Amino acid sequence: MPMSSLLISPGPVTTVTLNRPDVRNAFNEELIRELTDWAEHVPADGSVRVAVLQGAGSVFCAGADLNWMSKMVGYSREENLDDARRAAGMLRALDSVRVPLIGRIHGAALGGGSGLAAVCDVVVAAEDAVFGFTEVTLGILPAMISPYVVRRIGLSAARELCLSGTRFSAARAREIGLVHEVVAAERLDLAVDRHVQLFLKAAPQAVARTKQLLADVYGKKPADVMALTVDAIATQRVSAEGQDGMKAFMEKRPPKWTQSDSRTKR
């Protein structure tokens, strides 16, 4: 029986593992389909609080699978459009996951692998990890990942790194904002778990709504989103979660959503 391209350890802290270690977790049609399916079906009921995206084996993700790429050589334009839509849909689905998505990066994150890092809310990388938007060195473009990369690292760094396709260190990735924390490889899990615990202290509905709010207000003038922001805070204040959170603060007690934190270790 063939091995699944994606392993999912469900629960309040869900671990999603790219599971193609023999090809350095490179993308193919199956992996794209499975990642999209998972991202589109994360429950909105608060049963999942945080998700960790990682890779099996020696690297996080080395980009596109060579066998998959060999098929593309013979694709028509229409077939290429269909294939690109699926990859773009995967990135959009991951970017829109309602819960915090933590990227655990080790070994290498190249091409689409660096694109995955760009859609994560928090990225923790081993200090020896290598990154790169390497598409132009293969004669193709970092097209589907470009909206997330430019949003994450800015146009200046994107021009430098996407136009050359050069590989760069975890320290450089942190400098430009692609990575949030760099640690020794042996401390990678400890660092990821620290971020998990921080997210678990936050109210799940408030986190989901804040993630959507940030996407909605990004790049907009304050006056243009005033109605949206006013409605967002008023709605959350009168929600059961908002009411409990404010009362818990005033009564100096833990809010209800933290009561199950002892059961949410990875």
N, C-alpha and C positions, 0 to 999 in steps of 0.2 A: 504494500500500500504506500503511495507516495507521501512524503512528508509535507505537512502543511507549510505554506510560505509565511504564515503569521501565527504566532502563539499568543493567546490572550489569557492572562490570569485575572479572572473577574473579581469584583469586590469593590468596597469603598475606595481602595487604592488599586486601580486596575493597571496591570503591567502589560504592555503591548510589545512583543518582541519580533523584529524582522528575523525570519528563520530560514535564511538561505546561506548559511555560513560557507558552503563549498564554493559559492561565487561571490563571497564578500558582501552578502545581503543586497546584491544588485537588483534593480527593478526589472520585473517582467509583467506581462499582462495579469497573471494571477495575483502577484503581490499588490499591484495597483488596485485590482478589484477587491481584494480582501481588506486592504486598508480603508478604501472608500466605504465599504459596507460597515466596517466597525465604526468609523467616524460618524456616519449618518444615523447610526442606531444607538448611540450613547443615550441612556435613559435620562429624562428630564425630571425624574421624581426625587432626586437627591441621593439615590442609592449608590451612585458613583460620585465621589468627591474630587478625586485627582487621578490623572492618568500619566504613566511614565512610558515614554517611547524609547526603546533601546534596540541594540542589534546583537544577535548571537555570534559567537566566534570571535575572531581577532579584530574586526572592524565594525563600525556602526553601519555605514552604507557607502558602497563604492560607485554609486550612480547607476547607469543603465547596464543591463545584462548584455553581453556580447552576442548571444544567440538571438535575443530580442532585436538588437540593433541590426543583425544580419538580415532579418526579415524586412526591416524598414527600407533597406537598399532597393528592394523590388516593389515597394508599395507605390500605388498611384497617389496622386494628390488627395483624392477623396479618402483613401485609406489612411493616409497620413493625418488628415483632418480628424477622422474618427479616433485614431490612436491618441493624438494630442489632446482631444477633448476629454478623454478618459483620464489622462494624467493631470490635466488642469482641474478636473472635477475632484480628483483625490486631494490635491493641495487645498482647494477651496473648502472641502469637507473637513479636513484636519484643522484648517485655520478657524473654522466656525464651531468646533467642538465646544459644548457648553461648559465643560469643566477645565480647570487649569491643565495644560499639557506640558510636561517636563521632558526635555530631551536629554538623554544620558549618552554622551558622545565619547567613544573610545576608538583608538586606531586611526580611522579616517572617515571623513564625511565629504565626499566628492560629488560634483555635479548635482544631481537631484538629492543626494545625501545632504549637501549644504542647504539645499532648498527645504528639506524637512526641518533642519535646524531653524530656518527663518520663520516657519509657521508655529514653532513651539513658543509657549508663553515664557518659559524659563529654560535656559540651556546651561547644563553643567558639563564641562569637558575635562578629560584627562590632559595633563600638561604636555604629553607627547602626541596628542591627537593632531591630525593634519586636515586642513580644509582646502577647498578650491572650487571655484565656479569654472570648471575645466572644459565646458562645451566647445568653445571656439578652437581649442587645440584638436578637436575632432572634425572641424569644419561645420559644426552646427551651432545653435544658439541656446542660451539659457532662457528660453522664451517663457515657458509656463511658470518658472520660479521667479521671474524678474519682478513682478509686482510686489511680492513678499520680500525679496532681497532689497529692492530700493527703499521700501518702507522701513526695513529694519536697519540698514547700514548707511542710507543716504546715497545721493547720486554720485558724489565725489568718489567715495570708496568703491561704489559699484562700477564706475567707469574704470578705475584703476585695476580692479580684480577681475571683472567680467570680460573686459576687452583683451586682457593678456592671458587669462586662463591659468595664471600662476597659482601654485599651491602656497598656503600660508599657515603659520603656526596657530595654536590655540591662544597664545598670548596676543597675537595680532587680531584674531577673531574677537577676543574680549575688548580690545582697544576700539574696534569699530562698532561694537554693539551686537554682533552676531551671537556671542557667547556672554553669559552673565557671570559665570564663576569658573575658574580654572584651578584644578587641584591635582595633587599627585595621584597616579592611577590607582594606588591601593586605598585611597580615601574617596574614590568616586561615589561609591554607594552611600557612604556616610553623608556626603554633601547632598546627594539627591534626597535622602531621607530627611535631612534637615529642612529642605524646601517643602517636602510633602507635609511635614508637621506644621509648618507655617500656614499652608493652605487649609489644613484641617481646622485651624482656629477660626477661619473666616466662615461666614454664613453661606451655605451653598447657593441659595436663590440669589443672594446679593452678589455673589461672585459671578454667576451666570449672567445676571443683568448688567453688571459692571463691564464684563467682557464685551457684551453687545453694545453697550453705551460707548465704550472707547472706540469701537469700530465705527459707530455712527457719527461721532463728533470729530474724528481724525481729519485734519485738513480743512475743517469748516471754520467760518467766522463765528465767534461767540454769539453774536446777535442772531445768526441764522439757525442756531440750535437751542436758543433759549427756551422755546416752548417744549422741545423734546426733553431737555434737562429738568425743567420744572415738573413736567409730568412724571418723569422717572423717579425723582426723589419723593414726590407726594404719594405715588403708588406704592413705593417700598415702605414708606413710613407707616402706612395703614395696613400693610400685609401682616399676617401672623408672625412671620419671621422678624420683620422690623419692629413690631410691638414687643416681642419677647426680648429682642436684643437690647432695645432701649430700657426696658424694665429691668433686665438683668444687670445692666450697667448701674442703674440708680439703686438697685437693691443689693449690689455687690455680691452677686452670685453668678455662676457659670451659665451661659445661655444653653438652651436645650440642644442645639446642634452639636455641642461638644461632648455630650454625654456618652457617645459611642466611640470616642477617639481611641480608647484603649484597645479597640478591636480592629483598628485600621492601619496596622503595620504592614509593610510589604513582606 
